[in-house]
Amino acid sequence: MGDRTESRILRTVYTLFLGALIALLVGLGVAAVHPAPEAPESSPALVAAQETRELTPAEQEQWAEHLRERDVWEERSVRHSRDVGVVTLIGSVLLLVLSLLVERRRPVLADGILLGGLFTLLHSVVRSLISQDTLVTFGVVTLALALTLYVGYRRFVDRPTDAGERSGIAPVVVGRNGKDPSHR
């Protein structure tokens, strides 16, 4: 393997690793600042008793209380997923903008930040889906699509050249006979 191939492979591995670490950092940061609600635990003895015999009235009341606590926890978990989806969406937007800002000076770093932003965006979409709030999920997915299209266009189609102008889509040159002049 030549030095160029090794360098290209190393850059690709570095970019993937950096992107994964950035997404992990955002996810852990959100979890540290906004932890998920703790699930209520039921009494193991009560669960075992329910499986083997009919519960006494006191045990039935305990079980009903556990089910009420569980319903409250599920509602809090859904709200938490919605909140995490929105916060990670904001984080992904910031990362994608940062990747566009450093694109010309540090392309390998920009690619890693771009991947981190895209992984964070994926996390945002998944958490929004978990929230079961269709309006928020629709908004997150719509924004995710718009961001992905914009960043993809900016990074792969409309790249700035060293002279500062935009490369854009190359115009098609047609000769007088209606054919491409490079083909005879």
C-alpha positions as CSV (number, residue, x, y, z in Angstrom):
1,M,0.0,0.0,0.0
2,G,1.3,3.4,-0.9
3,D,1.6,6.4,1.4
4,R,-1.4,8.1,-0.2
5,T,-3.7,5.1,0.3
6,E,-2.6,4.7,3.9
7,S,-3.1,8.4,4.5
8,R,-6.5,8.3,2.9
9,I,-7.5,5.3,5.0
10,L,-6.2,6.9,8.2
11,R,-8.1,10.1,7.4
12,T,-11.3,8.2,6.8
13,V,-10.9,6.3,10.1
14,Y,-10.1,9.5,11.9
15,T,-13.1,11.2,10.4
16,L,-15.5,8.4,11.4
17,F,-14.0,8.2,14.9
18,L,-14.2,12.0,15.4
19,G,-17.8,12.0,14.2
20,A,-18.8,9.2,16.6
21,L,-17.1,10.9,19.5
22,I,-18.8,14.2,18.8
23,A,-22.2,12.6,18.7
24,L,-21.4,10.7,21.8
25,L,-20.3,13.9,23.6
26,V,-23.6,15.6,22.6
27,G,-25.7,12.7,23.8
28,L,-23.8,12.3,27.1
29,G,-23.9,16.1,27.6
30,V,-27.7,16.2,27.2
31,A,-28.1,13.1,29.5
32,A,-25.9,14.8,32.2
33,V,-27.8,18.1,32.1
34,H,-31.3,16.6,31.5
35,P,-31.4,13.0,32.9
36,A,-34.2,10.7,32.1
37,P,-36.8,10.0,34.8
38,E,-36.2,6.9,36.8
39,A,-38.7,4.0,36.3
40,P,-40.7,2.9,39.3
41,E,-39.8,-0.5,40.6
42,S,-42.4,-2.9,41.7
43,S,-42.0,-5.2,44.6
44,P,-40.6,-8.6,43.5
45,A,-42.7,-10.3,46.1
46,L,-45.8,-8.6,44.7
47,V,-45.0,-9.7,41.1
48,A,-44.3,-13.2,42.2
49,A,-47.5,-13.3,44.2
50,Q,-49.5,-12.0,41.2
51,E,-48.2,-14.9,39.1
52,T,-49.0,-17.7,41.5
53,R,-52.2,-16.6,43.3
54,E,-54.9,-14.0,43.5
55,L,-53.8,-10.8,45.3
56,T,-55.2,-9.7,48.6
57,P,-57.0,-6.4,48.7
58,A,-54.0,-4.7,50.2
59,E,-51.7,-6.2,47.5
60,Q,-54.2,-5.1,44.8
61,E,-54.0,-1.6,46.1
62,Q,-50.2,-1.7,46.0
63,W,-50.3,-3.0,42.5
64,A,-52.7,-0.3,41.4
65,E,-50.4,2.3,42.9
66,H,-47.5,0.8,41.1
67,L,-49.5,1.0,37.8
68,R,-50.3,4.7,38.4
69,E,-46.7,5.5,39.1
70,R,-45.7,3.6,35.9
71,D,-48.2,5.6,33.9
72,V,-46.8,8.9,35.3
73,W,-43.3,7.7,34.5
74,E,-44.2,6.8,30.9
75,E,-45.7,10.2,30.4
76,R,-42.5,11.8,31.8
77,S,-40.4,9.6,29.6
78,V,-42.3,10.6,26.4
79,R,-41.8,14.3,27.3
80,H,-38.2,13.7,28.1
81,S,-37.6,12.1,24.7
82,R,-39.3,15.0,23.0
83,D,-37.1,17.5,24.9
84,V,-33.9,15.5,24.1
85,G,-35.0,15.4,20.4
86,V,-35.3,19.1,20.2
87,V,-32.1,19.9,22.2
88,T,-30.0,17.4,20.1
89,L,-31.5,19.0,16.9
90,I,-30.2,22.4,18.0
91,G,-26.8,20.8,18.8
92,S,-26.7,19.1,15.4
93,V,-27.5,22.4,13.7
94,L,-24.7,24.1,15.5
95,L,-22.3,21.3,14.5
96,L,-23.3,21.4,10.9
97,V,-22.8,25.2,10.7
98,L,-19.4,24.8,12.4
99,S,-18.4,22.1,9.8
100,L,-19.3,24.6,7.0
101,L,-17.3,27.3,8.7
102,V,-14.1,25.3,9.0
103,E,-14.5,23.5,5.7
104,R,-11.9,25.4,3.8
105,R,-9.2,25.6,6.5
106,R,-9.4,22.1,8.0
107,P,-11.2,19.7,5.7
108,V,-10.5,16.5,7.7
109,L,-11.7,18.2,10.9
110,A,-14.7,19.6,9.0
111,D,-15.6,16.2,7.8
112,G,-15.5,14.8,11.3
113,I,-17.6,17.6,12.6
114,L,-20.1,17.1,9.7
115,L,-20.4,13.4,10.5
116,G,-20.8,14.2,14.2
117,G,-23.6,16.7,13.3
118,L,-25.3,14.1,11.1
119,F,-25.1,11.4,13.8
120,T,-26.5,13.8,16.3
121,L,-29.2,14.7,13.8
122,L,-30.1,11.0,13.5
123,H,-30.2,10.7,17.3
124,S,-32.6,13.7,17.3
125,V,-34.9,12.1,14.8
126,V,-35.0,8.8,16.8
127,R,-35.7,10.5,20.1
128,S,-38.4,12.5,18.5
129,L,-40.0,9.3,17.1
130,I,-39.8,7.8,20.6
131,S,-41.7,10.8,22.0
132,Q,-44.8,9.9,20.0
133,D,-45.5,13.6,19.5
134,T,-46.3,13.6,15.8
135,L,-46.1,17.4,15.4
136,V,-42.7,17.6,17.0
137,T,-41.5,14.6,15.1
138,F,-42.7,16.1,11.8
139,G,-40.9,19.3,12.6
140,V,-37.7,17.6,13.5
141,V,-37.8,15.3,10.4
142,T,-38.6,18.3,8.2
143,L,-35.7,20.3,9.6
144,A,-33.4,17.3,9.4
145,L,-34.2,16.8,5.7
146,A,-33.8,20.5,4.9
147,L,-30.4,20.6,6.8
148,T,-29.2,17.4,5.1
149,L,-30.1,18.8,1.6
150,Y,-28.5,22.2,2.3
151,V,-25.3,20.8,3.8
152,G,-25.0,18.2,1.1
153,Y,-25.5,20.9,-1.6
154,R,-23.0,23.2,0.1
155,R,-20.4,20.5,0.7
156,F,-20.6,18.5,-2.5
157,V,-22.1,20.7,-5.3
158,D,-21.5,24.4,-4.5
159,R,-18.1,24.2,-2.9
160,P,-16.1,27.4,-2.7
161,T,-12.9,27.4,-4.7
162,D,-9.5,28.7,-3.5
163,A,-10.2,31.9,-5.5
164,G,-13.3,32.5,-3.4
165,E,-15.9,31.9,-6.1
166,R,-18.4,29.1,-6.0
167,S,-17.9,26.1,-8.3
168,G,-21.6,25.2,-8.6
169,I,-22.9,22.8,-11.2
170,A,-20.8,22.8,-14.3
171,P,-22.7,24.2,-17.3
172,V,-23.2,21.9,-20.3
173,V,-21.5,23.3,-23.4
174,V,-23.3,22.4,-26.6
175,G,-21.8,23.0,-30.1
176,R,-23.6,24.3,-33.1
177,N,-24.6,20.8,-34.2
178,G,-26.4,20.3,-30.8
179,K,-23.8,17.9,-29.5
180,D,-21.1,18.2,-26.8
181,P,-18.0,19.7,-28.6
182,S,-15.7,17.3,-26.7
183,H,-17.3,14.3,-28.5
184,R,-16.7,14.0,-32.3
